[in-house]
Amino acid sequence: MLVIADNVQANHGAIQKAVQRGDPGPVQSLARRTEAAGARMLDISVGPPGRDGAQKMAFLVEAIQSVTDLPVLIDAADADVMAAGLEANRKTAVHNGFSLEPRKLEAILPLAVRHDTDIIGYLIDERSQPPASLEDRLRIAVELEHAAQSAGLRDESLMIDPFIAPLIWEDGHRRNATLLEVVRRLPEALDRPVKTVVGLSNLTSGRAASDRDRKRTVELAFLPMLAAAGVTMVMLNVFHAEAVRLARACESLLSQKVFAWETL
Amino acid sequence: MLVIADNVQANHGAIQKAVQRGDPGPVQSLARRTEAAGARMLDISVGPPGRDGAQKMAFLVEAIQSVTDLPVLIDAADADVMAAGLEANRKTAVHNGFSLEPRKLEAILPLAVRHDTDIIGYLIDERSQPPASLEDRLRIAVELEHAAQSAGLRDESLMIDPFIAPLIWEDGHRRNATLLEVVRRLPEALDRPVKTVVGLSNLTSGRAASDRDRKRTVELAFLPMLAAAGVTMVMLNVFHAEAVRLARACESLLSQKVFAWETL
């Protein structure tokens, strides 16, 4: 299971300040540290829609690609921000992402075609709601693929984010048990191998930072379940060293090679 | 996933000495500490066949049951030792366990009938070898059930240990990936809900104690995979606090209740 760092977020802390004053130093330092910590890709987000989102995204992509060759995920809900990120890209970028919402299909999806990138489709419905049932989620996966095909993308360009439900929801854990089954069934539903990507921190979103130990434990418990179901990429805080080690151990356990121990 | 402590082993350390001099104190102290650490059952082993095995087992069962009501697993390969453990039992005991080996079927299996206990059947063949394929393992599960029925046990008395392969084996991890599928298929193969129990430390057996960090990480990675596949009981070192916390988190994630977070 390949680890994607979710650490590059332009809407708080030192990175927010660096972006505001146009100083690439702290961003570059963060990118280097995430790579050293085990990140194999970097997700880049400028946070909720706001002024200068496009400019911030372009700044981040340029700053990061000046110090690392890791592929970047342009994580944006607005077409402007997405376009700016994909235009700034000089190495490998992934479009993250689109859904069946009309404005996503019209304005966001075509940007992946124009820039010839892989794209992530979210298993949420036309109104941005995540369905609970296995059948509805598999149906949405098929519809996402049809939409991507209609837009002119090759099937293999489409990766699926099956959407981890927050445990703060009454039925969050049940939805996530179904998610494991969704991931197992996707190759059959789309009739091809399907790359999948999940945002692990969604599991504990809405929980206080003071609950850090419980948040980490439950993330560590869900990570191998995702890996065994067949999830190929997991987005997480790569400075949570235990999670990165665990993702690597999962890869060894599920490897097709011999003597898996040696790869730990 | 219910945690069984594998900490009570009479063949080394302070427990060995206590058993030799007939002092129940250290055994009772250990039993109390395993319970406080989160054990819900205790596996009791006197180690490889040797002199006084039966006497040692009886001593351990009595010492432990004088301080805790936790069910005990009588973990013995010899009929004498098993019989002594089951006779000493005054609370709840599980027979651990039997296989298709002729001497197990003849001498060990009937003890579960005589003492009316649940029993654990191992997915290994007549020559004590673990088969690699899914089909062979499911076939053995069916044969174990037939053997238990013939001996006079109720179907529900039989729990299955699907046998975790050591990663030191060339194909250990592949065998364990198949094991997950075996556990998922057991209810269909036996046409009933099936309780399963695994010995987690088998995964890293044959590895040096100096490799402790890697051993622990790989155990933590496999534990939630087992839980998600449906394993109901896991035997482990309960003083590995992270593993016990993780087992509890798995239970919450896979619970059918609402608001799983609150049970963490």
Boltz contact constraints between the chains, C-beta under 6 A:
constraints:
  - contact:
      token1: [A, 167]
      token2: [B, 260]
      max_distance: 6.0
  - contact:
      token1: [A, 167]
      token2: [B, 261]
      max_distance: 6.0
  - contact:
      token1: [A, 170]
      token2: [B, 258]
      max_distance: 6.0
  - contact:
      token1: [A, 170]
      token2: [B, 259]
      max_distance: 6.0
  - contact:
      token1: [A, 173]
      token2: [B, 253]
      max_distance: 6.0
  - contact:
      token1: [A, 173]
      token2: [B, 260]
      max_distance: 6.0
  - contact:
      token1: [A, 214]
      token2: [B, 264]
      max_distance: 6.0
  - contact:
      token1: [A, 217]
      token2: [B, 245]
      max_distance: 6.0
  - contact:
      token1: [A, 217]
      token2: [B, 249]
      max_distance: 6.0
  - contact:
      token1: [A, 218]
      token2: [B, 249]
      max_distance: 6.0
  - contact:
      token1: [A, 221]
      token2: [B, 224]
      max_distance: 6.0
  - contact:
      token1: [A, 221]
      token2: [B, 246]
      max_distance: 6.0
  - contact:
      token1: [A, 221]
      token2: [B, 249]
      max_distance: 6.0
  - contact:
      token1: [A, 221]
      token2: [B, 250]
      max_distance: 6.0
  - contact:
      token1: [A, 221]
      token2: [B, 253]
      max_distance: 6.0
  - contact:
      token1: [A, 222]
      token2: [B, 253]
      max_distance: 6.0
  - contact:
      token1: [A, 224]
      token2: [B, 221]
      max_distance: 6.0
  - contact:
      token1: [A, 224]
      token2: [B, 224]
      max_distance: 6.0
  - contact:
      token1: [A, 224]
      token2: [B, 225]
      max_distance: 6.0
  - contact:
      token1: [A, 225]
      token2: [B, 224]
      max_distance: 6.0
  - contact:
      token1: [A, 225]
      token2: [B, 228]
      max_distance: 6.0
  - contact:
      token1: [A, 228]
      token2: [B, 225]
      max_distance: 6.0
  - contact:
      token1: [A, 245]
      token2: [B, 217]
      max_distance: 6.0
  - contact:
      token1: [A, 246]
      token2: [B, 221]
      max_distance: 6.0
  - contact:
      token1: [A, 249]
      token2: [B, 217]
      max_distance: 6.0
  - contact:
      token1: [A, 249]
      token2: [B, 218]
      max_distance: 6.0
  - contact:
      token1: [A, 249]
      token2: [B, 221]
      max_distance: 6.0
  - contact:
      token1: [A, 250]
      token2: [B, 221]
      max_distance: 6.0
  - contact:
      token1: [A, 253]
      token2: [B, 173]
      max_distance: 6.0
  - contact:
      token1: [A, 253]
      token2: [B, 221]
      max_distance: 6.0
  - contact:
      token1: [A, 253]
      token2: [B, 222]
      max_distance: 6.0
  - contact:
      token1: [A, 258]
      token2: [B, 170]
      max_distance: 6.0
  - contact:
      token1: [A, 259]
      token2: [B, 170]
      max_distance: 6.0
  - contact:
      token1: [A, 260]
      token2: [B, 167]
      max_distance: 6.0
  - contact:
      token1: [A, 260]
      token2: [B, 173]
      max_distance: 6.0
  - contact:
      token1: [A, 261]
      token2: [B, 167]
      max_distance: 6.0
  - contact:
      token1: [A, 264]
      token2: [B, 214]
      max_distance: 6.0
